Amino acid sequence: MPHGDDAGQYEELKGMHYLHAALTEAMRLYPPVPINTRMAAAADVLPNGTTVRTGWCADYSTYTMGRMPRLWGDDCRQFRPERWRHGDRGEFVAINAARYPVFHAGPRACLGKELAYMQIKAVVAAVIRRFTVLMVETPASMDAPPPYELRVRIKKREDHF
């Protein structure tokens, strides 16, 4: 990320659509909070007719929802940032938060969502600017890491700009 005024840097981070899509896709598959619980403050009836009593808990799993073919298609277990990009220039396009509740939805949606994305993008930009990130190949054996683990080697760039 080039040095410059704060407004310019903000606009540059905001324009990183592919990175935004990749981060969103990573959190779809590996949400920071995989299961969430809510407790009913008062008795209620859900839209489908289910009665909920005061004090009852309801859980939802963002981890499971991120792997549902009904929500994401047959390729739901694949890492595909392209599912978040649309238009001629590949801009990031968000979807209904009820389908992607990583930052919750409705009146309880995370107020820091956009700030979190900006901070992550700034860190990624700083790391890529200063370091080369190389994947470390591991042998296919019983000792190999699980498929959700990515081993890398970090090397300081001599030519960082």
N, C-alpha and C positions, 0 to 999 in steps of 0.2 A: 504494500500500500504506500503510495508516494506521500512524502511529507507535504503538508499544506494546512489550510485553515480547517477548523473543526467542521464547518458546514460542508465543505468539499469532501472531507473524509466520511462524514455521515452519508452523503449522497452516493459516494463510491461503495460503501458497505451495503446500502440499500439496493444498489443495482446489481449485486452479486446473486443473480437469480438461480444459477446452477448450484452454487454453494447452499443457498437457502433450501432448494429442493432436496439436495443430498442430506442436509441436516434433518429435514422433516421426514424424509424416507427412513433415515437411521432411527429416529425416535418412533416412527410407526412400528418398526420391527423390534426395537429395544427401548421401550419407553422408560424414562427415569423413575416413574412411579407405576409399576406394572399392575397393581391392584389398588382400587380406591374404595373406601367405605363411606357411606353417608347414613346418618341416623335421622329418622322422622321426628321433627319437633312437635308435630301435631298429627292427628289421624287425617287420612286423606284417601282419595280414590284416584288411581292412576288412569290415564286415558284408555287403557285396554280393559278397565273395569276391576282391576285388582285392588282389594282393600288393604290399606297399610295402617297399622295402629301406631300410636305414639310410642316412641322408643325403639321401634323396629329398625333393623339395619338392612341396608341394601348395598351389595358389592357389585362393582363392575370391573372387568379386567381389560385394561387398555392393551395389554400384551396379547390376549386372546383376540380381541377385536381387530388388532393389526394383522392378524393371520386368517381372517375369515374370507373365504372365496366369495361369499354373498356380498361383502362390502368392497373387496379389492380385486376380484376376478381370480381366474385360475393361476395367475402368476403371483398370488398374494405372498408367497414365501420368498420371492426374489427381491433383491435390492435394485429398484428401478427408479432413480430420481426423475426420470422423464414423465412419470405419471403425474407429477406436480407442475409440469411446464406446458404452456399452451401459447398459441399465437405465433406470428411470424418470427419474432425475436426470442421466443422461448421464455417468456416471463413466467415467474412463479405465480400460480393461482391456487389460493387456499380453497378448502372445501368446507362443508358443513361441520361444525365443531362436534356435533353429536356423533358423527361418523369417525372423527379423529379427535377424541377427547383428551389428548396428551396434556393440553393446557386447560382442561375442563370446558364447560360450555354454559351458555346462558348467563344469568346474573352473577354466577360464581366463577366466571372465566378469569384466568390469571391476568392480573393487571400488568405484570412484568414480562409478558410474552415477547413483545417487540424488543424490549431492552435485552432480554436473554439472547435472542437471535443476533442482535447487534454485537453483543459481547463475544459470542462464540465466533462470529465472522471476523471480528477484529483479532482474536487470538489466532485463528487459522491463517489469516493474512500475514500476521507477524511471524508465525512459525515458517510458513512457506517462503517468506521473503529471506529469512536468515538461515534456513536449513533445507537439506534435501532429505526427503523421507523415502526410504527404500524398503520394499517388502522383503522379509527374510523367508526363503523357502524352507519348509519343513518336510521331512520324509513322511510318506504315507505309511504309518505304522501305528501300533497300539499306543506308542508314546507321543504321537502327534497331538497338538492341541485341538480342542473341540472346534467345530466349524465357526463358532461365533467369536473366536479369538483371532486377532490379526497381529502377527508379530512383525515389527518393523525395526529398522536401524536408522538412527538419526545422525546425519553428518552435517557439520557446519559448512555453510557455503563460503567459499573463498571470495566469490564475486558478488556477494549480496549488495543489493542496490538500495 
